[in-house]
Amino acid sequence: MIEKRHYPRITLTAPILVELKDGQALSAELDNISSSGLQLVCDRQAESLITPNGQWDPAELMVSIKLPSLGDEERFEAKCVVVTSRRVSMDNFCIGLRFTEFVGGSYGALGRSIDSVAGK
């Protein structure tokens, strides 16, 4: 299999808050992250709200995550679009998101977190 990713993924679990375009907030679990996107794990209900009727709405989502290396009050925040969605069990779904815009110093915070998990 040919690897198509330009940025390596780092396995990292953390609670993630996803804000939909209508302002509704959902809880999910971060599965992995890279400097270009992330994969989250969620239940069927959250998946159906993120990808209604199995459609990937091009509208952006907002994600907020408490990453390692951030201060107690700091959070990583970014706008994203859905690029993949797959069911892994009856009530477990993996959704891939690509970052489209970083909020504040979130890109630098992401780099520090990736480096700390990778042991750099």
C-alpha positions as a LaTeX table, in Angstrom:
\begin{tabular}{lrrr}
\hline
Residue & $x$ (\AA) & $y$ (\AA) & $z$ (\AA) \\
\hline
Met1 & 0.00 & 0.00 & 0.00 \\
Ile2 & 1.27 & 3.46 & $-0.89$ \\
Glu3 & 1.28 & 5.97 & 1.94 \\
Lys4 & $-0.47$ & 9.15 & 0.74 \\
Arg5 & $-0.05$ & 11.20 & 3.91 \\
His6 & 2.35 & 14.12 & 3.87 \\
Tyr7 & 2.43 & 14.41 & 7.67 \\
Pro8 & 2.85 & 11.51 & 10.13 \\
Arg9 & 0.00 & 10.71 & 12.50 \\
Ile10 & 0.57 & 10.56 & 16.22 \\
Thr11 & $-1.70$ & 8.32 & 18.28 \\
Leu12 & $-3.15$ & 10.53 & 20.95 \\
Thr13 & $-6.36$ & 10.07 & 22.89 \\
Ala14 & $-8.09$ & 13.04 & 24.44 \\
Pro15 & $-11.64$ & 14.36 & 24.76 \\
Ile16 & $-12.60$ & 16.53 & 21.80 \\
Leu17 & $-15.42$ & 19.02 & 21.49 \\
Val18 & $-16.88$ & 19.36 & 17.98 \\
Glu19 & $-19.03$ & 22.39 & 17.17 \\
Leu20 & $-21.34$ & 21.96 & 14.17 \\
Lys21 & $-22.21$ & 24.76 & 11.76 \\
Asp22 & $-25.53$ & 25.28 & 13.59 \\
Gly23 & $-23.65$ & 25.85 & 16.87 \\
Gln24 & $-24.53$ & 22.46 & 18.38 \\
Ala25 & $-21.65$ & 20.97 & 20.40 \\
Leu26 & $-20.81$ & 17.25 & 20.47 \\
Ser27 & $-18.34$ & 15.26 & 22.54 \\
Ala28 & $-16.05$ & 12.72 & 20.90 \\
Glu29 & $-12.64$ & 11.12 & 21.48 \\
Leu30 & $-9.47$ & 12.06 & 19.62 \\
Asp31 & $-7.83$ & 8.96 & 18.11 \\
Asn32 & $-4.85$ & 10.45 & 16.28 \\
Ile33 & $-3.60$ & 13.78 & 15.02 \\
Ser34 & $-1.08$ & 15.26 & 12.59 \\
Ser35 & $-0.23$ & 18.79 & 11.55 \\
Ser36 & $-2.81$ & 18.54 & 8.74 \\
Gly37 & $-5.77$ & 16.87 & 10.45 \\
Leu38 & $-7.13$ & 14.42 & 12.98 \\
Gln39 & $-9.25$ & 11.33 & 13.37 \\
Leu40 & $-11.96$ & 11.20 & 16.00 \\
Val41 & $-14.03$ & 8.33 & 17.34 \\
Cys42 & $-17.70$ & 8.85 & 18.10 \\
Asp43 & $-21.00$ & 7.03 & 18.51 \\
Arg44 & $-23.74$ & 6.67 & 15.89 \\
Gln45 & $-25.67$ & 9.70 & 17.12 \\
Ala46 & $-22.68$ & 12.05 & 16.84 \\
Glu47 & $-21.71$ & 10.57 & 13.47 \\
Ser48 & $-25.21$ & 11.18 & 12.10 \\
Leu49 & $-24.99$ & 14.83 & 13.16 \\
Ile50 & $-21.49$ & 15.35 & 11.74 \\
Thr51 & $-22.31$ & 13.55 & 8.47 \\
Pro52 & $-26.12$ & 13.82 & 8.11 \\
Asn53 & $-27.58$ & 11.15 & 5.82 \\
Gly54 & $-24.05$ & 9.92 & 5.17 \\
Gln55 & $-23.22$ & 13.19 & 3.40 \\
Trp56 & $-20.03$ & 15.09 & 4.09 \\
Asp57 & $-21.24$ & 18.63 & 4.30 \\
Pro58 & $-18.47$ & 20.94 & 3.07 \\
Ala59 & $-19.32$ & 23.38 & 5.84 \\
Glu60 & $-16.58$ & 23.74 & 8.40 \\
Leu61 & $-16.69$ & 22.28 & 11.88 \\
Met62 & $-14.85$ & 23.73 & 14.85 \\
Val63 & $-12.84$ & 21.43 & 17.13 \\
Ser64 & $-11.45$ & 22.14 & 20.57 \\
Ile65 & $-9.01$ & 19.77 & 22.31 \\
Lys66 & $-6.95$ & 19.84 & 25.50 \\
Leu67 & $-3.59$ & 18.64 & 24.15 \\
Pro68 & $-0.47$ & 17.59 & 26.10 \\
Ser69 & 2.04 & 20.42 & 26.59 \\
Leu70 & $-0.69$ & 23.05 & 26.86 \\
Gly71 & $-1.35$ & 25.00 & 30.02 \\
Asp72 & $-4.35$ & 24.19 & 32.20 \\
Glu73 & $-6.56$ & 26.79 & 30.56 \\
Glu74 & $-5.26$ & 26.43 & 26.99 \\
Arg75 & $-7.02$ & 24.48 & 24.25 \\
Phe76 & $-6.13$ & 23.64 & 20.65 \\
Glu77 & $-8.81$ & 25.06 & 18.35 \\
Ala78 & $-9.19$ & 24.74 & 14.60 \\
Lys79 & $-11.75$ & 24.79 & 11.82 \\
Cys80 & $-11.98$ & 21.50 & 9.89 \\
Val81 & $-13.79$ & 19.72 & 7.08 \\
Val82 & $-14.75$ & 16.03 & 6.97 \\
Val83 & $-12.59$ & 13.95 & 4.61 \\
Thr84 & $-13.43$ & 10.37 & 5.69 \\
Ser85 & $-16.05$ & 8.53 & 7.69 \\
Arg86 & $-16.26$ & 4.81 & 8.43 \\
Arg87 & $-18.04$ & 2.52 & 10.81 \\
Val88 & $-15.76$ & 0.33 & 12.93 \\
Ser89 & $-18.48$ & $-1.42$ & 14.98 \\
Met90 & $-22.22$ & $-1.21$ & 15.55 \\
Asp91 & $-21.96$ & 2.05 & 17.49 \\
Asn92 & $-18.41$ & 3.23 & 16.80 \\
Phe93 & $-17.38$ & 5.47 & 13.93 \\
Cys94 & $-14.06$ & 7.02 & 12.88 \\
Ile95 & $-14.24$ & 10.39 & 11.19 \\
Gly96 & $-11.23$ & 12.03 & 9.55 \\
Leu97 & $-11.02$ & 15.82 & 9.58 \\
Arg98 & $-8.62$ & 18.09 & 7.70 \\
Phe99 & $-7.65$ & 21.39 & 9.29 \\
Thr100 & $-8.59$ & 24.48 & 7.28 \\
Glu101 & $-7.75$ & 27.22 & 9.79 \\
Phe102 & $-6.02$ & 27.36 & 13.17 \\
Val103 & $-7.30$ & 29.67 & 15.91 \\
Gly104 & $-4.75$ & 31.87 & 17.66 \\
Gly105 & $-1.51$ & 30.04 & 18.49 \\
Ser106 & $-3.05$ & 26.60 & 18.00 \\
Tyr107 & $-0.70$ & 25.54 & 15.19 \\
Gly108 & 2.35 & 26.09 & 17.40 \\
Ala109 & 0.64 & 24.32 & 20.31 \\
Leu110 & $-0.09$ & 21.37 & 18.03 \\
Gly111 & 3.58 & 21.16 & 17.04 \\
Arg112 & 4.69 & 21.20 & 20.67 \\
Ser113 & 2.17 & 18.48 & 21.56 \\
Ile114 & 3.21 & 16.26 & 18.65 \\
Asp115 & 6.87 & 16.70 & 19.60 \\
Ser116 & 6.18 & 15.87 & 23.26 \\
Val117 & 4.27 & 12.68 & 22.37 \\
Ala118 & 6.87 & 11.66 & 19.78 \\
Gly119 & 9.62 & 12.16 & 22.40 \\
Lys120 & 11.43 & 14.93 & 20.54 \\
\hline
\end{tabular}
